[in-house]
Amino acid sequence: MLIILLLLILFRLLLQVFDAAVGDIAIVTDRTKIVDFTQPYIESGLVVVAPVKKLKSHAWAFLRPFTPMMWGVTAFFFLFVGAVVWILEHRSNDEFRGPPKEQIVTVLW
């Protein structure tokens, strides 16, 4: 019964009825030909199965996971945290003193 249910789920993934499946699904050769499996971070026995999508890869492919708004928020907080660390450290730490150009580099570092 469980095998029939699993085959039904994989078939629906192939037909694009489902976008993904989460559960205790064994990774076997035949299944890897029709769906992509995630690699587990820890051994929990659970994996995510998603249909195979062919995407053109390019040098800027690492930007694809986030929207431009999310990249903007990430950049803002990167600069914000750098500025806060500089404000807290520049009076007591000699490495946080010097010409403005060096201070900007320090904030970014």
C-alpha positions as CSV (number, residue, x, y, z in Angstrom):
1,M,0.0,0.0,0.0
2,L,2.8,2.4,0.9
3,I,4.7,1.6,-2.3
4,I,1.6,2.4,-4.4
5,L,1.1,5.7,-2.6
6,L,4.7,6.6,-3.1
7,L,4.5,5.8,-6.8
8,L,1.4,7.9,-7.1
9,I,3.1,10.8,-5.5
10,L,6.1,10.5,-7.8
11,F,3.8,10.2,-10.8
12,R,2.0,13.4,-9.8
13,L,5.3,15.1,-9.5
14,L,6.2,14.1,-13.0
15,L,2.8,15.4,-14.3
16,Q,3.4,18.6,-12.4
17,V,0.3,18.2,-10.2
18,F,2.6,18.6,-7.2
19,D,5.5,21.0,-6.9
20,A,7.3,19.0,-4.1
21,A,6.9,16.1,-1.8
22,V,8.3,15.8,1.8
23,G,8.6,12.6,3.6
24,D,10.5,9.4,4.1
25,I,11.2,8.7,0.4
26,A,14.2,6.5,-0.5
27,I,16.6,7.8,-3.1
28,V,17.0,5.2,-5.9
29,T,18.3,5.5,-9.4
30,D,15.0,5.4,-11.2
31,R,13.6,8.2,-9.1
32,T,16.6,10.4,-9.6
33,K,15.9,10.4,-13.3
34,I,12.5,12.2,-12.9
35,V,12.9,14.3,-9.7
36,D,15.7,16.1,-7.8
37,F,16.4,15.1,-4.2
38,T,17.8,17.4,-1.6
39,Q,20.8,16.3,0.4
40,P,20.0,16.1,4.2
41,Y,21.8,18.4,6.6
42,I,21.4,15.9,9.4
43,E,20.3,12.2,9.2
44,S,16.6,12.5,9.9
45,G,15.4,10.1,7.2
46,L,13.3,13.0,5.6
47,V,14.1,14.5,2.2
48,V,12.4,17.0,-0.1
49,V,11.6,15.9,-3.7
50,A,11.0,18.4,-6.4
51,P,10.6,18.1,-10.2
52,V,13.7,18.5,-12.3
53,K,13.9,22.0,-13.8
54,K,16.5,22.9,-16.4
55,L,17.8,26.4,-15.7
56,K,20.5,28.2,-17.7
57,S,23.5,28.8,-15.4
58,H,25.5,32.0,-15.6
59,A,28.0,33.9,-13.4
60,W,25.3,35.7,-11.5
61,A,23.2,32.6,-10.7
62,F,24.0,33.1,-7.0
63,L,21.7,36.1,-7.0
64,R,18.6,34.0,-8.1
65,P,17.5,32.7,-4.6
66,F,16.7,36.2,-3.3
67,T,14.6,39.0,-4.8
68,P,16.2,42.5,-5.3
69,M,14.3,43.7,-2.3
70,M,15.9,40.9,-0.1
71,W,19.4,41.7,-1.4
72,G,18.7,45.4,-0.6
73,V,17.7,44.6,3.0
74,T,20.7,42.3,3.4
75,A,23.1,45.0,2.2
76,F,21.4,47.6,4.5
77,F,21.8,45.4,7.5
78,F,25.4,44.6,6.5
79,L,26.2,48.3,6.5
80,F,24.1,49.0,9.6
81,V,25.9,46.3,11.7
82,G,29.3,47.6,10.4
83,A,28.4,51.2,11.4
84,V,27.2,50.0,14.9
85,V,30.5,48.1,15.5
86,W,32.5,51.1,14.4
87,I,30.6,53.5,16.7
88,L,31.1,51.2,19.7
89,E,34.8,50.5,18.9
90,H,36.3,53.7,17.5
91,R,36.9,55.4,20.9
92,S,38.6,52.5,22.6
93,N,40.3,50.6,19.7
94,D,43.2,52.1,17.8
95,E,42.4,50.0,14.7
96,F,39.1,51.9,14.4
97,R,40.9,55.3,14.0
98,G,42.6,57.1,11.1
99,P,41.6,58.8,7.9
100,P,38.0,58.6,6.6
101,K,39.0,56.3,3.8
102,E,40.4,53.7,6.2
103,Q,37.3,54.0,8.4
104,I,35.0,53.2,5.6
105,V,37.1,50.1,4.8
106,T,36.9,49.2,8.5
107,V,33.1,49.5,8.5
108,L,32.9,47.2,5.4
109,W,35.4,44.7,6.9
